[in-house]
């Protein structure tokens, strides 16, 4: 993909995918997020950076964590934010997606945060919005979920100093996971030493080899000496056909149990993008245990989304300069 | 063109500022807050002279990047250290410190940020250099030196080999 998410001078105009972004830009996002997370200790947790901007959350697919953290991030930046649940609104009355968009644009939206069950939806919208409008991808089909990947990178950086020294294992339903796809790209861009994907053949992508990852079908081998374990949710809703025997059997082979966790480094951290299926992807004792950083991921989601939103809307200044 | 201003002895100036601060804020146990980055250098120097028994506790630092009024013109600023106020400002007397007071916009932003931490009893402003060119109704209470400069002249505090003041004269742009 050519990088139509960047301005001519390389600033972030839209945030659609990690693919094609440089390491410096990913590091910038994390550095800004680091500053924004320092706000949580204050009496007033808001800053006036995006005052007067209007941000519309367009969720064509359900979400709790992502939508609420995007909403909170926008509010902490003092933007006005609207949540549109598209399934129950105009499109169900037959209005086309572009008509809906043009109507929202006519209300002077500055940014759309888009979640859609079709891959490429956010990019499609980015191609059709007015030049002063930015688009952030909050998850499109099985394609990408770049802000989730960045909050995961931020969480890893908070615990582990140096990306090149790390071995990261992503466990489970990589095939249907836009999170995993974006994570793999981000980990590679940040120069992580080794990325492993672990899962049954039916849940790993056929092109695994081209992703630059090491493929394991066996947890015992795959988890050996890793620094970070990312467990993924089984995306039952996206599965077509019999890809899985049963949740119980899956847990026995690929669920993260205390016993399997011992194979990783003693200071390994355990992550999960949520929502968790306890006793399917991960044992409850681990999800709530000392090595779990799952709730930290949620907290960091706010700061990382603040960073991305302010960088994206900040790049609009350049466009205004160009036009005058 | 850049020249170093040698006529101003920074150490002496700081000592006389400290004397004035002692008088103005006697018995008020003020909290010191420096504005990044020049204001923080000045605040550290003043803290040394004033002594911890006078200002009671740690030094706060403010990074006003999120409170600037030029976001829609230039976007996000490059990375700077985040604000750090390691104390509650609620009902306390604050001494806000910056290196140069010029347009007043930085101090406007700093005051806004301070009030997001709480409601101080008072804020006193101390600056090393006060120059002409105010764009907002903001004045300093304690002033090291006053300079009359033209719009092309810019004064900046540098901290490479100790603190020194640099006077920069902007080239006139011909478009």
Interface residues (C-beta under 8 A of the other chain):
Chain A: X11 X28 X31 X32 X34 X35 X38 X42 X43 X44 X46 X47 X48 X49 X50 X310 X311 X313 X314 X315 X316 X317 X318 X320 X321
Chain B: X63 X65 X66 X67 X71 X72 X73 X74 X75 X76 X79 X82 X83 X84 X112 X115 X116 X117 X118
